């Protein structure tokens, strides 16, 4: 099993990737889920072990599913973003 810090760092990197890909700032994401920007920053750095409910909020704020937040496949994220740009 992987070290917890490695898993949390990977999750944070994934959240950051999705957020940036969708053109959402940390402040915008934080506002949309009733958190402060520092919480999003700590999450993206892997300093927070989020609850499932927190992941649901993050996913909703990003407009994706929890599976897309924690998974490896970005194809739906890319397709959603392309459809929004049309």
Secondary structure, DSSP 8 states (H G I E B T S, - for coil): ---HHHHHHHHHHHHHHHHHHTT--HHHHHHHTT--HHHHHHHHTT-----HHHHHHHHHHHTS-HHHHHSS--HHHHHHHHHHT-
